Amino acid sequence: MLARLAESIELINDGVKAVRIICSGLRPGVLDDLGLAAAIEWQASEFATRNNIDVRFQFRPLIYTWMVTERRRLSEYSRSA
C-alpha cells in the first residue's frame, strides 16, 4: 500500500513539473522580469539551441516604444468611450 502511495505521489510530482515547463514555455519569467525584448531574445536563443540553427534577433526600441504608446492610447480611448 505504501509503495503504491509513493508511486502515486511521484506521478503527481512529475505532472506538476511538466505543467511548470509548459507554462514557462508559454510565458517565460524573463517577460515579467526583464521585458518583451529580453523575452524574445531568450526565446530565439532557446529555439536556436533546440534546432541547431543560427537565429539573429534585432530590437528596435523606437518602433517598440511607439507600438506600446499607441496600444496604451487605444486602450485608454476604448475605456473612455
N, C-alpha and C positions, 0 to 999 in steps of 0.2 A: 504494500500500500504506500509506504513512504517513498519507495523508488519511483512509483508512478506519479506521485505528487511532485517530486523533484523534477521529473521529466516534463510534466505539465508547466511548471514554473519556468524551466529553461526554454520551452517553446514560446511562452508568453514574452519572456525577455528578448528572444530572437525577433519576435514580431514587433516589439516596441522599437528595437534597433533599426529594423527595416523601415518602419514608418518614419523614424527620425531622418534616415538617409534620404528617403523620398522627399520629405518636407524640405530638407536643406537644399535639395536639387531644384525644387520649385521656387524657393525663396531663400537664397543664401543669406546668412547672417551678415556678410560683408555689405549687403544692400542697406541694412539698418545702421550698421556701424560706420561705414565709410562713404556711402552714397552710390548713385547709379553708375557713374563712370568706373569706379573701382570694382563694382559687382560685375559689370560687363567684361572688364579686363580679366577678372578672375575666371568667369565662365569660359571666355575664349581660351585662356591658358589650360583649363581643365579639358576642354574639347580637344585642343591640340595634343595634349598628353595622351588622352584616351585613344585618339585616332592616328597618332604618329604623323601629324601634318603640321605645316607651318601656318600659324594664324597671326595676323597683324591687326592690332586694334589702334585706331586713331581717334582721339577725343577732341572735339572742337568746342571749347567752353562757351564761346559766344552764341553758337547755334543752340546749344543745350539751355543756356540761360534764357534765351528768347523763348524757347518752347515751354519752359517751366513758367515764365512770366505770363505767356498767353494762356496757358492752362489755368493758372490761378485767376486771371482776369475773367475768363469764360465761366469758371466755377462761381466766382462772386456775382457775375451778371445773372447767371441762372438762379442763384439763391434770391436775388433781389427782385426777380420778375414774378 
